[in-house]
Amino acid sequence: MPSDTQPDKKQTSSAQDRADTTTRFGSRMLATEDNVFEHNAWDHVEWSEEQEQLAQEKIALQQANPVPHDEQGKYHQDAADYWNQFYQKNENRFFKDRHWLRIEFPELFDRPANQTHRFNVLENHPNYDPSRGQAFVWDLASANLPKEIEPHSLDVVILVFVFSALHPDHWDQAVANLEALLRPGGMILFRDYGRHDLAQLRFKKQRLLADNFYIRGDGTRVYFFTNDEIEKIFGTLFAVKQNAVDKRLIVNRHKKLKMYRVWLQGKFQKPFA
């Protein structure tokens, strides 16, 4: 039996496409609540009516106690500064390695690795090779495209917990930028927070900036999406190849805790013509 500190390794995708309600992926399904503490994680766990009601009550409490209006501006105006402070403090220690990328996005490994663009923190990584990729910082919602990338040249753009940091007013500009950078047939690989994820429901008073848009304790912003929103955001310029939800129950068997996670996953392709 796996230990409480070593989670079961992910073997198959557990993202359920909204257009396919019959096929179920994922390696572990919870058949009865009596078995919940037998493993560290369960796929496709549906919420009870009581859980849904509790989530609505928590959201209502957040809406009744938003960030004071006179304090909201700094989190938008200084958004980049808060992220700079985050990376200065944490460098590459905060986010775990994405070992599931090969499972969820096999497209990444079917293409030549000749263009990869990430945060400049990569330059300090021992495996960083400037001959294979260039690290630089660029505002995804900027009105100007980055000079480091030739328009219509990218095969793949990876948006893994990136888009949620943008203000909703900037979504359209960001998507237009990505369309301009991708070659015809190029793909956006997307994964981000879903509505009523544990991280959203944990927010206390004076963390809500706007509906489903919050500030963390370090001042960085985060939005929690629905599949309908993802369809609307990306579907205008891209063919939606996947628009999925990954509902996972994470279990701490030592503390007898149950943590309900909701992530959205998508694959969006730029039309060939």
For each residue, the residues with C-beta under 8 A, 3 or more apart:
1:
2: 6 7 8 39 40
3: 6
4: 40 252 253 254
5:
6: 2 3 40
7: 2 40 41 250
8: 2 28 39 40 41
9: 99
10: 14 27 99 100 103
11: 27 103
12: 25 26 27 103
13: 25 26 103 104
14: 10 25 26 27 43 44 246 248
15: 25 104 242 244 245 246 263 265
16: 20 21 24 25 26 44 244 245 246 247
17: 20 23 242 243 244
18: 21 227 243 244 245
19: 243
20: 16 17 23
21: 16 18
22:
23: 17 20
24: 16 29 44
25: 12 13 14 15 16 43
26: 12 13 14 16 29 43 44
27: 10 11 12 14 43
28: 8 39 41 42 43
29: 24 26 42 43 44
30: 33 35 36 42 45 249
31: 35
32: 35
33: 30 36
34:
35: 30 31 32 38
36: 30 33 42 249 251 258
37: 251 253 256
38: 35
39: 2 8 28 42 251
40: 2 4 6 7 8 250 251 252 253
41: 7 8 28 248 249 250 251
42: 28 29 30 36 39 45 248 249 251
43: 14 25 26 27 28 29 246 247 248
44: 14 16 24 26 29 247
45: 30 42 247 248 249 260
46: 247
47: 51 52 55 247 260
48: 51 52
49: 52 53
50: 53 54
51: 47 48 54 55 260
52: 47 48 49 55 56
53: 49 50 56 57
54: 50 51 57 58
55: 47 51 52 58 59 196 201
56: 52 53 59 60
57: 53 54 60 61
58: 54 55 61 62 201
59: 55 56 62 63 196 200 201
60: 56 57 63 64
61: 57 58 64 65 205
62: 58 59 65 66 203 204 205 207 208 214
63: 59 60 66 208 211
64: 60 61
65: 61 62 205 206 208
66: 62 63 69 206 208 209
67: 71 72 75 206 207 208 209 215
68: 71 72 206
69: 66 72
70: 73
71: 67 68 74 75
72: 67 68 69 75 76 209
73: 70 76 77
74: 71 77 78
75: 67 71 72 78 79 82 209 215 219 221
76: 72 73 79 167 209 221
77: 73 74
78: 74 75 81 82 219
79: 75 76 82 83 165 167 220 221
80: 83 84 139
81: 78 84 85
82: 75 78 79 85 86 218 219 220 221
83: 79 80 86 87 165 220
84: 80 81 87 88
85: 81 82 88 89 218 219
86: 82 83 89 90 94 218 220
87: 83 84 90 91 119 121
88: 84 85 91
89: 85 86 218
90: 86 87 93 94
91: 87 88 94 121 124
92: 95 121 124 125
93: 90
94: 86 90 91
95: 92 98 161
96:
97:
98: 95 101 160
99: 9 10 102
100: 10 103 104
101: 98 104 105 108 160
102: 99 105 106 108 109
103: 10 11 12 13 100 106
104: 13 15 100 101 191 265
105: 101 102 108 158 189 267
106: 102 103 109 110
107: 110 111 156 187 189 267
108: 101 102 105 111 156 158 189
109: 102 106
110: 106 107
111: 107 108 155 156
112: 155
113: 116 132 133
114: 132
115: 133 149 153 154 155
116: 113 132 133
117: 133 134 135 136 138 148 149
118: 121 122 133 135
119: 87 122 135 137
120: 123 135 136 137
121: 87 91 92 118 124 125 135
122: 118 119 125 128 133 135
123: 120 128 135
124: 91 92 121 128
125: 92 121 122 128
126:
127:
128: 122 123 124 125 133 135
129: 132 133
130: 133 134
131:
132: 113 114 116 129
133: 113 115 116 117 118 122 128 129 130
134: 117 130 148
135: 117 118 119 120 121 122 123 128
136: 117 120 146 148
137: 119 120
138: 117 142 146 148
139: 80 142
140: 162 163 166 170 174 177 178
141: 166 167 170 171 173 174 177
142: 138 139 145 146 173 177
143: 173
144:
145: 142 149 151 177 180 181
146: 136 138 142 149
147:
148: 117 134 136 138
149: 115 117 145 146 153 154 181
150: 153
151: 145 180 181
152: 180 181 182 183 184
153: 115 149 150 181 183
154: 115 149 157 181 182 183 186
155: 111 112 115 182 183 186 187
156: 107 108 111 186 187 188 189
157: 154 178 181 182 186 187 188 189
158: 105 108 162 189
159: 162 163 188 189 190 191 192
160: 98 101 189 190 191 192
161: 95 164 191 192 193
162: 140 158 159 165 192
163: 140 159 166 171 174 190 192 223 225
164: 161 192 193 221 222 223 224 225
165: 79 83 162 220 221 222 223
166: 140 141 163 170 171 174 221 223
167: 76 79 141 170 213 221
168: 171 210 213 223
169:
170: 140 141 166 167 173 174
171: 141 163 166 168 174 175 233
172: 175 176 233
173: 141 142 143 170 176 177
174: 140 141 163 166 170 171 177 178
175: 171 172 178 179 233 234 236 237 238
176: 172 173 179 180 237
177: 140 141 142 145 173 174 180 181
178: 140 157 174 175 181 182 188
179: 175 176 182 237 238 270
180: 145 151 152 176 177
181: 145 149 151 152 153 154 157 177 178
182: 152 154 155 157 178 179 186 187 188 270
183: 152 153 154 155 186 270
184: 152 270 271 272 273
185: 269 270 272
186: 154 155 156 157 182 183 269 270
187: 107 155 156 157 182 241 267 268 269 270
188: 156 157 159 178 182 234 238 266 267 268 269
189: 105 107 108 156 157 158 159 160 266 267
190: 159 160 163 230 234 264 265 266 267 268
191: 104 159 160 161 263 264 265 266
192: 159 160 161 162 163 164 225 263 264
193: 161 164 197 199 200 222 223 224 225 262 263 264
194: 197 224 225 226 245 246 247 262 263 264
195: 200 212 224 225 226 262
196: 55 59 200 201 224 262
197: 193 194 200 201 224 260 261 262 263
198: 201 202 259 260 261 262
199: 193 202 203 222 224
200: 59 193 195 196 197 203 212 214 224
201: 55 58 59 196 197 198
202: 198 199
203: 62 199 200 207 208 214
204: 62 207
205: 61 62 65
206: 65 66 67 68
207: 62 67 203 204 214 215 216
208: 62 63 65 66 67 203 213 214
209: 66 67 72 75 76 213 214 215 221
210: 168 213
211: 63
212: 195 200 223 224 225
213: 167 168 208 209 210 221 222 223
214: 62 200 203 207 208 209 221 222 223 224
215: 67 75 207 209 219 220 221 222
216: 207 219 220 221 222
217:
218: 82 85 86 89
219: 75 78 82 85 215 216
220: 79 82 83 86 165 215 216
221: 75 76 79 82 164 165 166 167 209 213 214 215 216
222: 164 165 193 199 213 214 215 216
223: 163 164 165 166 168 193 212 213 214
224: 164 193 194 195 196 197 199 200 212 214
225: 163 164 192 193 194 195 212 229 230 264
226: 194 195 229 230 264
227: 18 230 231 243 244 245 264
228: 231 232
229: 225 226 232 233
230: 190 225 226 227 233 234 240 243 264 266
231: 227 228 234 235 240 243
232: 228 229 235 236
233: 171 172 175 229 230 236
234: 175 188 190 230 231 237 238 240 266 268
235: 231 232 238 240 268
236: 175 232 233
237: 175 176 179 234 270
238: 175 179 188 234 235 268 269 270 271
239: 268 269 270 271
240: 230 231 234 235 243 266 267 268
241: 187 266 267 268 269
242: 15 17 265 266 267
243: 17 18 19 227 230 231 240 264 266
244: 15 16 17 18 227 264 265 266
245: 15 16 18 194 227 262 263 264 265
246: 14 15 16 43 194 261 262 263 264 265
247: 16 43 44 45 46 47 194 260 261 262
248: 14 41 42 43 45 260 261 262 263
249: 30 36 41 42 45 258 259 260 261
250: 7 40 41 258 259 260 261
251: 36 37 39 40 41 42 257 258 259
252: 4 40 255 256 257 259
253: 4 37 40 256
254: 4
255: 252
256: 37 252 253
257: 251 252
258: 36 249 250 251
259: 198 249 250 251 252
260: 45 47 51 197 198 247 248 249 250
261: 197 198 246 247 248 249 250
262: 193 194 195 196 197 198 245 246 247 248
263: 15 191 192 193 194 197 245 246 248
264: 190 191 192 193 194 225 226 227 230 243 244 245 246
265: 15 104 190 191 242 244 245 246
266: 188 189 190 191 230 234 240 241 242 243 244
267: 105 107 187 188 189 190 240 241 242
268: 187 188 190 234 235 238 239 240 241
269: 185 186 187 188 238 239 241
270: 179 182 183 184 185 186 187 237 238 239
271: 184 238 239
272: 184 185
273: 184
